Amino acid sequence: MPRSSYSAEFKAKIVLEVLQGEKELNVIAAEQGVNPNMIRNWKKEFISNASQVFDEKKQVKEAHRKEVALKKEKEQMLRTIGQLTLERDFIQGAFRDCGIPVPKFPQD
């Protein structure tokens, strides 16, 4: 029999229903067609990771800060590439204006 895959939303819904305590875990498991041991594991994982909910704001801020830093770095790199391209074109034009062949550099 193939293993079932449950979404995070489904697992959270089931665990919250168990934590509310209105129904017993075995009753919820029977209603949902899920093994009670699986629900116990979900509950244990849910409780052990509950503090992450409160850390999420920090994580989102940190991710945003990193994204902004990477964007600035990318923009700086693009400006540098543009400047180097202009300088190369200027030097190549100067070589051509003087009648000197433009040096070729080996490609890596």
Secondary structure, 3 states (H helix, E strand, C coil): CCCCCCCHHHHHHHHHHHHHCCCCHHHHHHHHCCCHHHHHHHHHHHHHCCCHHHHHHHHHHHHHHHHHHHHHHHHHHHHHHHHHHHHHHHHHHHHHHHCCCCCCCCCC
